[in-house]
Amino acid sequence: MVLVPSGTAVAAAGGALRPVLRTYTCSGVALGAAVWEGTGRIVDWGWTEELQLLVLEASGRVSGVY
């Protein structure tokens, strides 16, 4: 997991900026991106057997990213 703060947000409904989660292969090829709808600080992440990205926030909340 790498935090890249500048230039990684998109405008969401209401004009608020939301961070974007981007996934890459080990060689740096982009796999996809999703707007992060969570509210807390990300502390860990991992993949399910169905290849769904799960994100753990500092509050203990777990969110699935499609």
PQR file of N, CA, C, O and H, with PARSE charges and radii, in Angstrom:
ATOM      1  N   MET A   1       0.856  -1.159   0.000 -0.4000 1.5000
ATOM      2  CA  MET A   1       0.000   0.000   0.000 -0.0000 2.0000
ATOM      3  C   MET A   1       0.904   1.225   0.000  0.5500 1.7000
ATOM      4  O   MET A   1       1.859   1.313   0.773 -0.5500 1.4000
ATOM      5  N   VAL A   2       0.590   2.158  -0.871 -0.4000 1.5000
ATOM      6  CA  VAL A   2       1.366   3.387  -0.979 -0.0000 2.0000
ATOM      7  C   VAL A   2       0.409   4.565  -0.986  0.5500 1.7000
ATOM      8  O   VAL A   2      -0.552   4.569  -1.756 -0.5500 1.4000
ATOM      9  H   VAL A   2      -0.186   2.087  -1.499  0.4000 1.0000
ATOM     10  N   LEU A   3       0.645   5.553  -0.156 -0.4000 1.5000
ATOM     11  CA  LEU A   3      -0.167   6.761  -0.128 -0.0000 2.0000
ATOM     12  C   LEU A   3       0.443   7.783  -1.078  0.5500 1.7000
ATOM     13  O   LEU A   3       1.610   8.151  -0.948 -0.5500 1.4000
ATOM     14  H   LEU A   3       1.425   5.549   0.470  0.4000 1.0000
ATOM     15  N   VAL A   4      -0.362   8.234  -2.034 -0.4000 1.5000
ATOM     16  CA  VAL A   4       0.058   9.268  -2.975 -0.0000 2.0000
ATOM     17  C   VAL A   4      -0.962  10.394  -2.868  0.5500 1.7000
ATOM     18  O   VAL A   4      -1.985  10.358  -3.552 -0.5500 1.4000
ATOM     19  H   VAL A   4      -1.310   7.935  -2.140  0.4000 1.0000
ATOM     20  N   PRO A   5      -0.708  11.397  -2.023 -0.5600 1.5000
ATOM     21  CA  PRO A   5      -1.745  12.366  -1.695  0.2800 2.0000
ATOM     22  C   PRO A   5      -2.095  13.387  -2.770  0.5500 1.7000
ATOM     23  O   PRO A   5      -3.271  13.725  -2.904 -0.5500 1.4000
ATOM     24  N   SER A   6      -1.156  13.887  -3.530 -0.4000 1.5000
ATOM     25  CA  SER A   6      -1.483  14.977  -4.450 -0.0000 2.0000
ATOM     26  C   SER A   6      -1.944  14.447  -5.800  0.5500 1.7000
ATOM     27  O   SER A   6      -1.367  13.508  -6.350 -0.5500 1.4000
ATOM     28  H   SER A   6      -0.201  13.613  -3.421  0.4000 1.0000
ATOM     29  N   GLY A   7      -2.999  15.070  -6.322 -0.4000 1.5000
ATOM     30  CA  GLY A   7      -3.492  14.711  -7.643 -0.0000 2.0000
ATOM     31  C   GLY A   7      -4.209  13.376  -7.699  0.5500 1.7000
ATOM     32  O   GLY A   7      -4.346  12.797  -8.777 -0.5500 1.4000
ATOM     33  H   GLY A   7      -3.467  15.833  -5.875  0.4000 1.0000
ATOM     34  N   THR A   8      -4.673  12.870  -6.549 -0.4000 1.5000
ATOM     35  CA  THR A   8      -5.314  11.562  -6.544 -0.0000 2.0000
ATOM     36  C   THR A   8      -6.767  11.629  -6.111  0.5500 1.7000
ATOM     37  O   THR A   8      -7.344  10.598  -5.767 -0.5500 1.4000
ATOM     38  H   THR A   8      -4.561  13.340  -5.674  0.4000 1.0000
ATOM     39  N   ALA A   9      -7.373  12.794  -6.115 -0.4000 1.5000
ATOM     40  CA  ALA A   9      -8.760  12.927  -5.673 -0.0000 2.0000
ATOM     41  C   ALA A   9      -9.645  13.299  -6.859  0.5500 1.7000
ATOM     42  O   ALA A   9      -9.183  13.870  -7.847 -0.5500 1.4000
ATOM     43  H   ALA A   9      -6.905  13.632  -6.394  0.4000 1.0000
ATOM     44  N   VAL A  10     -10.917  12.963  -6.736 -0.4000 1.5000
ATOM     45  CA  VAL A  10     -11.904  13.337  -7.738 -0.0000 2.0000
ATOM     46  C   VAL A  10     -13.050  14.049  -7.036  0.5500 1.7000
ATOM     47  O   VAL A  10     -13.285  13.846  -5.845 -0.5500 1.4000
ATOM     48  H   VAL A  10     -11.291  12.499  -5.933  0.4000 1.0000
ATOM     49  N   ALA A  11     -13.761  14.884  -7.784 -0.4000 1.5000
ATOM     50  CA  ALA A  11     -14.909  15.582  -7.209 -0.0000 2.0000
ATOM     51  C   ALA A  11     -16.083  14.622  -7.143  0.5500 1.7000
ATOM     52  O   ALA A  11     -16.417  13.967  -8.130 -0.5500 1.4000
ATOM     53  H   ALA A  11     -13.571  15.049  -8.752  0.4000 1.0000
ATOM     54  N   ALA A  12     -16.698  14.543  -5.993 -0.4000 1.5000
ATOM     55  CA  ALA A  12     -17.870  13.687  -5.786 -0.0000 2.0000
ATOM     56  C   ALA A  12     -19.111  14.559  -5.697  0.5500 1.7000
ATOM     57  O   ALA A  12     -19.033  15.780  -5.831 -0.5500 1.4000
ATOM     58  H   ALA A  12     -16.427  15.075  -5.191  0.4000 1.0000
ATOM     59  N   ALA A  13     -20.245  13.932  -5.475 -0.4000 1.5000
ATOM     60  CA  ALA A  13     -21.501  14.674  -5.341 -0.0000 2.0000
ATOM     61  C   ALA A  13     -21.367  15.719  -4.239  0.5500 1.7000
ATOM     62  O   ALA A  13     -20.825  15.436  -3.171 -0.5500 1.4000
ATOM     63  H   ALA A  13     -20.309  12.940  -5.367  0.4000 1.0000
ATOM     64  N   GLY A  14     -21.847  16.890  -4.494 -0.4000 1.5000
ATOM     65  CA  GLY A  14     -21.777  17.972  -3.518 -0.0000 2.0000
ATOM     66  C   GLY A  14     -20.467  18.737  -3.566  0.5500 1.7000
ATOM     67  O   GLY A  14     -20.269  19.664  -2.781 -0.5500 1.4000
ATOM     68  H   GLY A  14     -22.287  17.120  -5.362  0.4000 1.0000
ATOM     69  N   GLY A  15     -19.562  18.366  -4.478 -0.4000 1.5000
ATOM     70  CA  GLY A  15     -18.311  19.085  -4.643 -0.0000 2.0000
ATOM     71  C   GLY A  15     -17.188  18.647  -3.729  0.5500 1.7000
ATOM     72  O   GLY A  15     -16.082  19.180  -3.814 -0.5500 1.4000
ATOM     73  H   GLY A  15     -19.723  17.613  -5.117  0.4000 1.0000
ATOM     74  N   ALA A  16     -17.449  17.680  -2.851 -0.4000 1.5000
ATOM     75  CA  ALA A  16     -16.397  17.206  -1.940 -0.0000 2.0000
ATOM     76  C   ALA A  16     -15.379  16.380  -2.728  0.5500 1.7000
ATOM     77  O   ALA A  16     -15.733  15.684  -3.679 -0.5500 1.4000
ATOM     78  H   ALA A  16     -18.348  17.247  -2.782  0.4000 1.0000
ATOM     79  N   LEU A  17     -14.125  16.466  -2.324 -0.4000 1.5000
ATOM     80  CA  LEU A  17     -13.092  15.664  -2.969 -0.0000 2.0000
ATOM     81  C   LEU A  17     -12.994  14.305  -2.298  0.5500 1.7000
ATOM     82  O   LEU A  17     -13.007  14.221  -1.070 -0.5500 1.4000
ATOM     83  H   LEU A  17     -13.837  17.032  -1.552  0.4000 1.0000
ATOM     84  N   ARG A  18     -12.895  13.235  -3.086 -0.4000 1.5000
ATOM     85  CA  ARG A  18     -12.779  11.869  -2.581 -0.0000 2.0000
ATOM     86  C   ARG A  18     -11.494  11.267  -3.139  0.5500 1.7000
ATOM     87  O   ARG A  18     -11.195  11.453  -4.319 -0.5500 1.4000
ATOM     88  H   ARG A  18     -12.884  13.303  -4.083  0.4000 1.0000
ATOM     89  N   PRO A  19     -10.734  10.556  -2.325 -0.5600 1.5000
ATOM     90  CA  PRO A  19      -9.515   9.914  -2.817  0.2800 2.0000
ATOM     91  C   PRO A  19      -9.833   8.756  -3.760  0.5500 1.7000
ATOM     92  O   PRO A  19     -10.922   8.185  -3.715 -0.5500 1.4000
ATOM     93  N   VAL A  20      -8.875   8.421  -4.604 -0.4000 1.5000
ATOM     94  CA  VAL A  20      -9.017   7.326  -5.559 -0.0000 2.0000
ATOM     95  C   VAL A  20      -8.048   6.214  -5.177  0.5500 1.7000
ATOM     96  O   VAL A  20      -6.860   6.460  -4.967 -0.5500 1.4000
ATOM     97  H   VAL A  20      -7.990   8.884  -4.641  0.4000 1.0000
ATOM     98  N   LEU A  21      -8.562   4.984  -5.087 -0.4000 1.5000
ATOM     99  CA  LEU A  21      -7.712   3.812  -4.862 -0.0000 2.0000
ATOM    100  C   LEU A  21      -7.345   3.250  -6.232  0.5500 1.7000
ATOM    101  O   LEU A  21      -8.227   2.958  -7.039 -0.5500 1.4000
ATOM    102  H   LEU A  21      -9.527   4.784  -5.257  0.4000 1.0000
ATOM    103  N   ARG A  22      -6.077   3.102  -6.491 -0.4000 1.5000
ATOM    104  CA  ARG A  22      -5.621   2.561  -7.773 -0.0000 2.0000
ATOM    105  C   ARG A  22      -4.843   1.276  -7.526  0.5500 1.7000
ATOM    106  O   ARG A  22      -4.074   1.187  -6.568 -0.5500 1.4000
ATOM    107  H   ARG A  22      -5.361   3.339  -5.834  0.4000 1.0000
ATOM    108  N   THR A  23      -5.038   0.286  -8.380 -0.4000 1.5000
ATOM    109  CA  THR A  23      -4.324  -0.976  -8.249 -0.0000 2.0000
ATOM    110  C   THR A  23      -3.436  -1.178  -9.465  0.5500 1.7000
ATOM    111  O   THR A  23      -3.792  -0.818 -10.587 -0.5500 1.4000
ATOM    112  H   THR A  23      -5.662   0.358  -9.158  0.4000 1.0000
ATOM    113  N   TYR A  24      -2.253  -1.772  -9.211 -0.4000 1.5000
ATOM    114  CA  TYR A  24      -1.253  -2.003 -10.248 -0.0000 2.0000
ATOM    115  C   TYR A  24      -0.676  -3.406 -10.107  0.5500 1.7000
ATOM    116  O   TYR A  24      -0.710  -4.000  -9.029 -0.5500 1.4000
ATOM    117  H   TYR A  24      -1.963  -2.065  -8.299  0.4000 1.0000
ATOM    118  N   THR A  25      -0.150  -3.920 -11.199 -0.4000 1.5000
ATOM    119  CA  THR A  25       0.585  -5.175 -11.130 -0.0000 2.0000
ATOM    120  C   THR A  25       1.957  -4.894 -10.531  0.5500 1.7000
ATOM    121  O   THR A  25       2.326  -3.738 -10.327 -0.5500 1.4000
ATOM    122  H   THR A  25      -0.123  -3.438 -12.075  0.4000 1.0000
ATOM    123  N   CYS A  26       2.706  -5.949 -10.251 -0.4000 1.5000
ATOM    124  CA  CYS A  26       4.069  -5.775  -9.711 -0.0000 2.0000
ATOM    125  C   CYS A  26       4.970  -5.020 -10.665  0.5500 1.7000
ATOM    126  O   CYS A  26       5.921  -4.368 -10.234 -0.5500 1.4000
ATOM    127  H   CYS A  26       2.406  -6.889 -10.416  0.4000 1.0000
ATOM    128  N   SER A  27       4.685  -5.096 -11.962 -0.4000 1.5000
ATOM    129  CA  SER A  27       5.520  -4.399 -12.943 -0.0000 2.0000
ATOM    130  C   SER A  27       5.024  -2.989 -13.233  0.5500 1.7000
ATOM    131  O   SER A  27       5.589  -2.305 -14.087 -0.5500 1.4000
ATOM    132  H   SER A  27       3.912  -5.626 -12.312  0.4000 1.0000
ATOM    133  N   GLY A  28       3.966  -2.533 -12.533 -0.4000 1.5000
ATOM    134  CA  GLY A  28       3.512  -1.155 -12.672 -0.0000 2.0000
ATOM    135  C   GLY A  28       2.400  -0.930 -13.679  0.5500 1.7000
ATOM    136  O   GLY A  28       2.068   0.219 -13.970 -0.5500 1.4000
ATOM    137  H   GLY A  28       3.507  -3.088 -11.840  0.4000 1.0000
ATOM    138  N   VAL A  29       1.815  -1.989 -14.221 -0.4000 1.5000
ATOM    139  CA  VAL A  29       0.712  -1.838 -15.166 -0.0000 2.0000
ATOM    140  C   VAL A  29      -0.576  -1.595 -14.377  0.5500 1.7000
ATOM    141  O   VAL A  29      -0.898  -2.343 -13.455 -0.5500 1.4000
ATOM    142  H   VAL A  29       2.086  -2.923 -13.984  0.4000 1.0000
ATOM    143  N   ALA A  30      -1.303  -0.545 -14.747 -0.4000 1.5000
ATOM    144  CA  ALA A  30      -2.537  -0.205 -14.040 -0.0000 2.0000
ATOM    145  C   ALA A  30      -3.602  -1.274 -14.263  0.5500 1.7000
ATOM    146  O   ALA A  30      -3.839  -1.703 -15.392 -0.5500 1.4000
ATOM    147  H   ALA A  30      -1.041   0.063 -15.497  0.4000 1.0000
ATOM    148  N   LEU A  31      -4.242  -1.700 -13.172 -0.4000 1.5000
ATOM    149  CA  LEU A  31      -5.323  -2.684 -13.253 -0.0000 2.0000
ATOM    150  C   LEU A  31      -6.694  -2.031 -13.151  0.5500 1.7000
ATOM    151  O   LEU A  31      -7.652  -2.500 -13.764 -0.5500 1.4000
ATOM    152  H   LEU A  31      -4.049  -1.351 -12.254  0.4000 1.0000
ATOM    153  N   GLY A  32      -6.791  -0.963 -12.390 -0.4000 1.5000
ATOM    154  CA  GLY A  32      -8.073  -0.298 -12.225 -0.0000 2.0000
ATOM    155  C   GLY A  32      -8.027   0.761 -11.155  0.5500 1.7000
ATOM    156  O   GLY A  32      -6.999   0.976 -10.513 -0.5500 1.4000
ATOM    157  H   GLY A  32      -6.012  -0.582 -11.892  0.4000 1.0000
ATOM    158  N   ALA A  33      -9.168   1.432 -10.968 -0.4000 1.5000
ATOM    159  CA  ALA A  33      -9.273   2.500  -9.976 -0.0000 2.0000
ATOM    160  C   ALA A  33     -10.695   2.546  -9.461  0.5500 1.7000
ATOM    161  O   ALA A  33     -11.639   2.208 -10.176 -0.5500 1.4000
ATOM    162  H   ALA A  33     -10.003   1.258 -11.489  0.4000 1.0000
ATOM    163  N   ALA A  34     -10.844   2.972  -8.204 -0.4000 1.5000
ATOM    164  CA  ALA A  34     -12.163   3.128  -7.593 -0.0000 2.0000
ATOM    165  C   ALA A  34     -12.119   4.327  -6.656  0.5500 1.7000
ATOM    166  O   ALA A  34     -11.113   4.561  -5.986 -0.5500 1.4000
ATOM    167  H   ALA A  34     -10.077   3.247  -7.624  0.4000 1.0000
ATOM    168  N   VAL A  35     -13.200   5.076  -6.611 -0.4000 1.5000
ATOM    169  CA  VAL A  35     -13.296   6.213  -5.695 -0.0000 2.0000
ATOM    170  C   VAL A  35     -13.511   5.652  -4.292  0.5500 1.7000
ATOM    171  O   VAL A  35     -14.394   4.818  -4.088 -0.5500 1.4000
ATOM    172  H   VAL A  35     -14.017   4.885  -7.155  0.4000 1.0000
ATOM    173  N   TRP A  36     -12.711   6.102  -3.325 -0.4000 1.5000
ATOM    174  CA  TRP A  36     -12.805   5.636  -1.953 -0.0000 2.0000
ATOM    175  C   TRP A  36     -13.951   6.348  -1.283  0.5500 1.7000
ATOM    176  O   TRP A  36     -13.921   7.568  -1.123 -0.5500 1.4000
ATOM    177  H   TRP A  36     -11.994   6.779  -3.491  0.4000 1.0000
ATOM    178  N   GLU A  37     -14.970   5.591  -0.886 -0.4000 1.5000
ATOM    179  CA  GLU A  37     -16.159   6.152  -0.238 -0.0000 2.0000
ATOM    180  C   GLU A  37     -16.072   6.075   1.281  0.5500 1.7000
ATOM    181  O   GLU A  37     -16.983   6.527   1.974 -0.5500 1.4000
ATOM    182  H   GLU A  37     -14.994   4.600  -1.016  0.4000 1.0000
ATOM    183  N   GLY A  38     -14.998   5.512   1.802 -0.4000 1.5000
ATOM    184  CA  GLY A  38     -14.830   5.397   3.251 -0.0000 2.0000
ATOM    185  C   GLY A  38     -14.610   6.748   3.894  0.5500 1.7000
ATOM    186  O   GLY A  38     -14.391   7.753   3.219 -0.5500 1.4000
ATOM    187  H   GLY A  38     -14.258   5.144   1.239  0.4000 1.0000
ATOM    188  N   THR A  39     -14.674   6.748   5.218 -0.4000 1.5000
ATOM    189  CA  THR A  39     -14.533   8.009   5.944 -0.0000 2.0000
ATOM    190  C   THR A  39     -13.281   8.043   6.812  0.5500 1.7000
ATOM    191  O   THR A  39     -12.888   9.107   7.290 -0.5500 1.4000
ATOM    192  H   THR A  39     -14.852   5.931   5.766  0.4000 1.0000
ATOM    193  N   GLY A  40     -12.661   6.906   7.017 -0.4000 1.5000
ATOM    194  CA  GLY A  40     -11.528   6.842   7.928 -0.0000 2.0000
ATOM    195  C   GLY A  40     -10.203   6.614   7.227  0.5500 1.7000
ATOM    196  O   GLY A  40     -10.128   6.501   6.003 -0.5500 1.4000
ATOM    197  H   GLY A  40     -12.980   6.042   6.629  0.4000 1.0000
ATOM    198  N   ARG A  41      -9.162   6.551   8.039 -0.4000 1.5000
ATOM    199  CA  ARG A  41      -7.814   6.307   7.551 -0.0000 2.0000
ATOM    200  C   ARG A  41      -7.664   4.815   7.250  0.5500 1.7000
ATOM    201  O   ARG A  41      -8.041   3.977   8.070 -0.5500 1.4000
ATOM    202  H   ARG A  41      -9.223   6.643   9.033  0.4000 1.0000
ATOM    203  N   ILE A  42      -7.120   4.482   6.090 -0.4000 1.5000
ATOM    204  CA  ILE A  42      -6.903   3.092   5.697 -0.0000 2.0000
ATOM    205  C   ILE A  42      -5.686   2.554   6.441  0.5500 1.7000
ATOM    206  O   ILE A  42      -4.618   3.164   6.419 -0.5500 1.4000
ATOM    207  H   ILE A  42      -6.814   5.162   5.425  0.4000 1.0000
ATOM    208  N   VAL A  43      -5.854   1.404   7.102 -0.4000 1.5000
ATOM    209  CA  VAL A  43      -4.730   0.808   7.830 -0.0000 2.0000
ATOM    210  C   VAL A  43      -4.268  -0.512   7.205  0.5500 1.7000
ATOM    211  O   VAL A  43      -3.133  -0.934   7.428 -0.5500 1.4000
ATOM    212  H   VAL A  43      -6.722   0.909   7.120  0.4000 1.0000
ATOM    213  N   ASP A  44      -5.141  -1.170   6.420 -0.4000 1.5000
ATOM    214  CA  ASP A  44      -4.742  -2.417   5.766 -0.0000 2.0000
ATOM    215  C   ASP A  44      -5.727  -2.726   4.653  0.5500 1.7000
ATOM    216  O   ASP A  44      -6.813  -2.151   4.588 -0.5500 1.4000
ATOM    217  H   ASP A  44      -6.063  -0.827   6.239  0.4000 1.0000
ATOM    218  N   TRP A  45      -5.336  -3.634   3.786 -0.4000 1.5000
ATOM    219  CA  TRP A  45      -6.200  -4.063   2.703 -0.0000 2.0000
ATOM    220  C   TRP A  45      -5.792  -5.466   2.287  0.5500 1.7000
ATOM    221  O   TRP A  45      -4.699  -5.930   2.614 -0.5500 1.4000
ATOM    222  H   TRP A  45      -4.453  -4.100   3.839  0.4000 1.0000
ATOM    223  N   GLY A  46      -6.677  -6.134   1.564 -0.4000 1.5000
ATOM    224  CA  GLY A  46      -6.382  -7.479   1.087 -0.0000 2.0000
ATOM    225  C   GLY A  46      -7.421  -7.920   0.085  0.5500 1.7000
ATOM    226  O   GLY A  46      -8.410  -7.228  -0.153 -0.5500 1.4000
ATOM    227  H   GLY A  46      -7.565  -5.757   1.298  0.4000 1.0000
ATOM    228  N   TRP A  47      -7.184  -9.092  -0.505 -0.4000 1.5000
ATOM    229  CA  TRP A  47      -8.064  -9.606  -1.556 -0.0000 2.0000
ATOM    230  C   TRP A  47      -8.817 -10.831  -1.060  0.5500 1.7000
ATOM    231  O   TRP A  47      -8.254 -11.648  -0.331 -0.5500 1.4000
ATOM    232  H   TRP A  47      -6.380  -9.654  -0.311  0.4000 1.0000
ATOM    233  N   THR A  48     -10.096 -10.972  -1.449 -0.4000 1.5000
ATOM    234  CA  THR A  48     -10.870 -12.161  -1.156 -0.0000 2.0000
ATOM    235  C   THR A  48     -10.560 -13.219  -2.209  0.5500 1.7000
ATOM    236  O   THR A  48      -9.859 -12.940  -3.182 -0.5500 1.4000
ATOM    237  H   THR A  48     -10.554 -10.309  -2.041  0.4000 1.0000
ATOM    238  N   GLU A  49     -11.080 -14.433  -2.020 -0.4000 1.5000
ATOM    239  CA  GLU A  49     -10.900 -15.484  -3.014 -0.0000 2.0000
ATOM    240  C   GLU A  49     -11.567 -15.118  -4.340  0.5500 1.7000
ATOM    241  O   GLU A  49     -11.162 -15.603  -5.396 -0.5500 1.4000
ATOM    242  H   GLU A  49     -11.650 -14.659  -1.230  0.4000 1.0000
ATOM    243  N   GLU A  50     -12.589 -14.262  -4.284 -0.4000 1.5000
ATOM    244  CA  GLU A  50     -13.286 -13.813  -5.496 -0.0000 2.0000
ATOM    245  C   GLU A  50     -12.608 -12.590  -6.122  0.5500 1.7000
ATOM    246  O   GLU A  50     -13.138 -11.995  -7.059 -0.5500 1.4000
ATOM    247  H   GLU A  50     -12.918 -13.867  -3.426  0.4000 1.0000
ATOM    248  N   LEU A  51     -11.444 -12.223  -5.604 -0.4000 1.5000
ATOM    249  CA  LEU A  51     -10.653 -11.080  -6.076 -0.0000 2.0000
ATOM    250  C   LEU A  51     -11.355  -9.744  -5.873  0.5500 1.7000
ATOM    251  O   LEU A  51     -11.242  -8.837  -6.697 -0.5500 1.4000
ATOM    252  H   LEU A  51     -11.013 -12.706  -4.842  0.4000 1.0000
ATOM    253  N   GLN A  52     -12.082  -9.637  -4.762 -0.4000 1.5000
ATOM    254  CA  GLN A  52     -12.664  -8.369  -4.360 -0.0000 2.0000
ATOM    255  C   GLN A  52     -11.704  -7.719  -3.367  0.5500 1.7000
ATOM    256  O   GLN A  52     -11.221  -8.378  -2.446 -0.5500 1.4000
ATOM    257  H   GLN A  52     -12.174 -10.374  -4.092  0.4000 1.0000
ATOM    258  N   LEU A  53     -11.431  -6.445  -3.547 -0.4000 1.5000
ATOM    259  CA  LEU A  53     -10.547  -5.717  -2.644 -0.0000 2.0000
ATOM    260  C   LEU A  53     -11.310  -5.331  -1.385  0.5500 1.7000
ATOM    261  O   LEU A  53     -12.367  -4.706  -1.465 -0.5500 1.4000
ATOM    262  H   LEU A  53     -11.824  -5.909  -4.295  0.4000 1.0000
ATOM    263  N   LEU A  54     -10.777  -5.703  -0.215 -0.4000 1.5000
ATOM    264  CA  LEU A  54     -11.340  -5.300   1.073 -0.0000 2.0000
ATOM    265  C   LEU A  54     -10.386  -4.325   1.734  0.5500 1.7000
ATOM    266  O   LEU A  54      -9.171  -4.521   1.716 -0.5500 1.4000
ATOM    267  H   LEU A  54      -9.918  -6.210  -0.149  0.4000 1.0000
ATOM    268  N   VAL A  55     -10.943  -3.269   2.320 -0.4000 1.5000
ATOM    269  CA  VAL A  55     -10.145  -2.216   2.942 -0.0000 2.0000
ATOM    270  C   VAL A  55     -10.551  -2.078   4.405  0.5500 1.7000
ATOM    271  O   VAL A  55     -11.738  -1.986   4.715 -0.5500 1.4000
ATOM    272  H   VAL A  55     -11.930  -3.110   2.335  0.4000 1.0000
ATOM    273  N   LEU A  56      -9.572  -2.065   5.301 -0.4000 1.5000
ATOM    274  CA  LEU A  56      -9.793  -1.911   6.737 -0.0000 2.0000
ATOM    275  C   LEU A  56      -9.433  -0.492   7.147  0.5500 1.7000
ATOM    276  O   LEU A  56      -8.329  -0.014   6.883 -0.5500 1.4000
ATOM    277  H   LEU A  56      -8.607  -2.140   5.049  0.4000 1.0000
ATOM    278  N   GLU A  57     -10.396   0.185   7.808 -0.4000 1.5000
ATOM    279  CA  GLU A  57     -10.156   1.531   8.317 -0.0000 2.0000
ATOM    280  C   GLU A  57      -9.692   1.461   9.766  0.5500 1.7000
ATOM    281  O   GLU A  57      -9.874   0.438  10.426 -0.5500 1.4000
ATOM    282  H   GLU A  57     -11.292  -0.202   8.023  0.4000 1.0000
ATOM    283  N   ALA A  58      -9.103   2.525  10.259 -0.4000 1.5000
ATOM    284  CA  ALA A  58      -8.608   2.590  11.635 -0.0000 2.0000
ATOM    285  C   ALA A  58      -9.734   2.370  12.645  0.5500 1.7000
ATOM    286  O   ALA A  58      -9.477   1.897  13.753 -0.5500 1.4000
ATOM    287  H   ALA A  58      -8.955   3.356   9.722  0.4000 1.0000
ATOM    288  N   SER A  59     -10.953   2.697  12.291 -0.4000 1.5000
ATOM    289  CA  SER A  59     -12.106   2.523  13.188 -0.0000 2.0000
ATOM    290  C   SER A  59     -12.535   1.059  13.294  0.5500 1.7000
ATOM    291  O   SER A  59     -13.337   0.711  14.161 -0.5500 1.4000
ATOM    292  H   SER A  59     -11.161   3.081  11.391  0.4000 1.0000
ATOM    293  N   GLY A  60     -12.007   0.198  12.419 -0.4000 1.5000
ATOM    294  CA  GLY A  60     -12.404  -1.199  12.394 -0.0000 2.0000
ATOM    295  C   GLY A  60     -13.396  -1.521  11.290  0.5500 1.7000
ATOM    296  O   GLY A  60     -13.722  -2.688  11.075 -0.5500 1.4000
ATOM    297  H   GLY A  60     -11.355   0.480  11.715  0.4000 1.0000
ATOM    298  N   ARG A  61     -13.873  -0.522  10.598 -0.4000 1.5000
ATOM    299  CA  ARG A  61     -14.811  -0.723   9.500 -0.0000 2.0000
ATOM    300  C   ARG A  61     -14.107  -1.396   8.324  0.5500 1.7000
ATOM    301  O   ARG A  61     -13.003  -1.002   7.947 -0.5500 1.4000
ATOM    302  H   ARG A  61     -13.608   0.427  10.773  0.4000 1.0000
ATOM    303  N   VAL A  62     -14.750  -2.413   7.747 -0.4000 1.5000
ATOM    304  CA  VAL A  62     -14.228  -3.095   6.555 -0.0000 2.0000
ATOM    305  C   VAL A  62     -15.158  -2.786   5.394  0.5500 1.7000
ATOM    306  O   VAL A  62     -16.374  -2.945   5.502 -0.5500 1.4000
ATOM    307  H   VAL A  62     -15.646  -2.732   8.053  0.4000 1.0000
ATOM    308  N   SER A  63     -14.579  -2.341   4.278 -0.4000 1.5000
ATOM    309  CA  SER A  63     -15.368  -2.001   3.096 -0.0000 2.0000
ATOM    310  C   SER A  63     -14.876  -2.800   1.905  0.5500 1.7000
ATOM    311  O   SER A  63     -13.678  -3.039   1.752 -0.5500 1.4000
ATOM    312  H   SER A  63     -13.592  -2.212   4.190  0.4000 1.0000
ATOM    313  N   GLY A  64     -15.808  -3.209   1.069 -0.4000 1.5000
ATOM    314  CA  GLY A  64     -15.462  -3.874  -0.180 -0.0000 2.0000
ATOM    315  C   GLY A  64     -15.402  -2.866  -1.294  0.5500 1.7000
ATOM    316  O   GLY A  64     -16.269  -1.999  -1.400 -0.5500 1.4000
ATOM    317  H   GLY A  64     -16.781  -3.015   1.193  0.4000 1.0000
ATOM    318  N   VAL A  65     -14.382  -2.970  -2.132 -0.4000 1.5000
ATOM    319  CA  VAL A  65     -14.217  -2.080  -3.279 -0.0000 2.0000
ATOM    320  C   VAL A  65     -14.355  -2.927  -4.529  0.5500 1.7000
ATOM    321  O   VAL A  65     -13.626  -3.904  -4.703 -0.5500 1.4000
ATOM    322  H   VAL A  65     -13.678  -3.675  -2.046  0.4000 1.0000
ATOM    323  N   TYR A  66     -15.277  -2.566  -5.394 -0.4000 1.5000
ATOM    324  CA  TYR A  66     -15.519  -3.372  -6.599 -0.0000 2.0000
ATOM    325  C   TYR A  66     -14.756  -2.833  -7.769  0.5500 1.7000
ATOM    326  O   TYR A  66     -14.838  -3.385  -8.866 -0.5500 1.4000
ATOM    327  H   TYR A  66     -15.869  -1.773  -5.253  0.4000 1.0000
TER
END
